[in-house]
Amino acid sequence: MSATTAQPAGSVQRELELVAATVGHLDEVYMAGEWIAGDGGTYDVVSPSTEEVIASVSLPSLAQADRAIQLAHDLGQQSWSRVPVAERVEAVRRFCVAMEARFSQIAVAWALEAGAPVRYSKTLHRYAAAGAWQTALDCAVEALADVRRATPLGEVIVRREPVGVVVGVMAYNGPVVTVASKVIPALLAGCPVVVKAAPESQLVMRLLADCADEAGFPAGTLTLFAGDIDLGRRLTAHEQTDLVSLTGGTRAAQEIIDATRNRFARTHLELGGKSPALILEDAPVAETLRTLVAGATGGTGQLCALLSRILIPRSQWDEWLGALTEAWSKINVGDPLAPETLVGPLANAAARDRTESFVATARTEGATVASGGRRPPDLPTGYYYEPTLLVDVHRDSTLATTEVFGPATAVITYDDLDDGIALANATTYGLAASVYTADREKAWYCAERIESGSVALNAWGPSVAAPYGGRKHSGWGREGGPEGIHEFTELKQILLGPGLAN
């Protein structure tokens, strides 16, 4: 079992008071730079900790989704895309500064509506989100500068122009980091953006909209909606949507591809993973566990780059089983608002139930629970599930091959180095991987052969300040760094004829 922290008395009343003190505009939506009344009905924000309604918010309608795209096309493209890059950088910088000033409020809102521990939130936002957007701000002018090249027909200018109206579809598991890796680069590239965040991001999106309002973008530049699947479908299918950037699952990706292919709209897909942590025989136990535990259990298992498969040498089975079981048993589970909590509840009942189902299936397929595997008895209310470590997992089993998106980690043994690499690659996904070893040559040997968009050596990644993305069923396109800005541009060649070349 894992360590638990009991919830404080009167926690529902405390959550109601925190919502009232932290978040405004509950009866409005932020469209094209304005707060307006939402006419798509209301949505009850349910606390994952208490299972009680803690706020009721207005939703945008499908007609308002159409209007947001129209305004982005008619106003955003005519104003924002024509703002010089240096001026765009300063406007986006104001947005980022405003978000950083509200990190504490955002952490509380995220804990209230999605169960993310404030301790996790503060670390993620400070070192991932802020790092990603600072990198983008620093490199934008150079990344978007014209390049002159000599060709047999004469000198050409290679120019990057905004791709057009961008729809960003985001999951609930990291809205601020997703804004950093998706919205910020698109804005810097000169694209008006319409965001469709998850229903579980109502409070956070309203805080981020306040930040956008403070930044003072031109009308039509930025819309921040949170809503259901139908809202996302309407936005992605709109004929004036030029690019859809998704962070989500493969089923949603297939729908977006189907919705955009007939009009040849571009797509950028950052999807799921079944990422391996390949532990070599010489990996020091204590040092490995420092990043491995967080990499396998962070975000209550609701991370696409989660190290959900731990691959250990068969020859060291006993040593690693003991070390991993002990580490998992010490993970503090509890109230996401408590500063000592490492793992909070899952974001909703469906996510908790899905994790339970995967663990039950794993047991029927021969796996054994070494730690966790149940709802914490000390936390009878809330969508809690103990971080679960499963051993005796067959490499072809459901748990070894399918993304759970919950706190269930498979431990699988391998025979030799090449078998370990083959096992790391034995997945339809290819988003992230970690390799733990004291041998530099072996580390590089593994990094070169693992089929993944990112590989971290003696660490857990990826770094969102550098280009990252998936292979195979983990999607296509890259986020982060100058390459992340380039995703939202079209290349144009301008050939300079006689009398025009300098």
CORHU-V784239 format. One record per run of one state. SS is the DSSP state (H for helix, E for strand, - for the rest). FROM is the first residue (numbers start at 1). TO is the last residue. If there is no record, write none. Layout:
# CORHU-V784239
SS&FROM&TO + SS&FROM&TO
This chain:
# CORHU-V784239
-&1&2 + E&3&5 + -&6&10 + H&11&22 + -&23&27 + E&28&31 + -&32&33 + E&34&37 + -&38&41 + E&42&46 + -&47&52 + E&53&58 + -&59&61 + H&62&82 + -&83&84 + H&85&101 + -&102&102 + H&103&114 + -&115&117 + H&118&143 + -&144&146 + E&147&151 + -&152&153 + E&154&162 + -&163&165 + E&166&169 + -&170&174 + H&175&189 + -&190&192 + E&193&197 + -&198&198 + H&199&215 + -&216&221 + E&222&226 + -&227&228 + H&229&237 + -&238&242 + E&243&247 + -&248&249 + H&250&263 + -&264&265 + E&266&270 + -&271&275 + E&276&279 + -&280&284 + H&285&301 + -&302&308 + E&309&313 + H&314&329 + -&330&331 + E&332&334 + -&335&342 + E&343&343 + -&344&348 + H&349&364 + -&365&367 + E&368&371 + -&372&387 + E&388&391 + -&392&397 + H&398&401 + -&402&407 + E&408&414 + -&415&416 + H&417&424 + -&425&432 + E&433&436 + -&437&439 + H&440&449 + -&450&455 + E&456&457 + -&458&467 + E&468&468 + -&469&471 + H&472&474 + E&475&476 + -&477&478 + E&479&479 + -&480&480 + H&481&486 + -&487&488 + E&489&495 + -&496&502
